[in-house]
Structure formats: C-alpha cells, structure tokens
Amino acid sequence: LQFSRKFYIAQWFRDTTMETEKAIKSQKDEDSSEGTHHAKDVETTGQIMHRAESRKTFLRSIIKTAPSQFSTLKMNSDTVDYED
C-alpha cells in the first residue's frame, strides 16, 4: 500500500512537470507566431511556474505524511486539492 501511495504521488508530480512544460512550450509557439504580447506572456509564464511549484510543494508534503496522519488530511476521495 505504501508503494502504491508513493507511486501515484510521484505520477502526479511528473504530470505537474509535464503540464508545465507543455504550457510553456505552447506559449513559446504562440510568441513566435504573434510576437506582440511579450510582457503579458512573461507574467503568464510566471503564473504557470508558481502554480506548478505550489503543486509540487503540496505533493512533497503529502509524501512525507505518515499513514497515522491520514485522517487529518483535507482531501476529497476523488480529487486532489493543491490549495491549503
């Protein structure tokens, strides 16, 4: 059970990284075609990075949680809430 838990948390961590990379790549593709909204895109990239770091921090805190502390976690059974 512990292995499964860590495996899925690692998958969520990897998925967060992949989503961030895809979002930044799509912004770069849009930049090369438009080229006019540079300041707005930099802010958006910052927001993407901030959101990804928040998710990773959350996942790191979850993976360090001992099984005896599971009852204190605030999570819905079918969703993961990255907000504290």
VENGICOR-V374310 format. One line per field, one symbol per residue. ss: DSSP state (a for helix, b for strand, c for the rest). psi: psi as a letter, one per 40 degrees, with the letter a starting at -180 (. if undefined). A space follows every 10 residues. Layout:
# VENGICOR-V374310
ss=???
psi=???
This chain:
# VENGICOR-V374310
ss=caaaaaaaaa aaaaaaaaaa aaaaaaaaaa aaaacccaaa aaaaaaaaaa aaaaaaaaaa aaacccaaaa aacccccccc cccc
psi=dddddddddd dddddddddd dddddddddd ddddeefddd dddddddddd dddddddddd dddehideed eeigiideih heh.
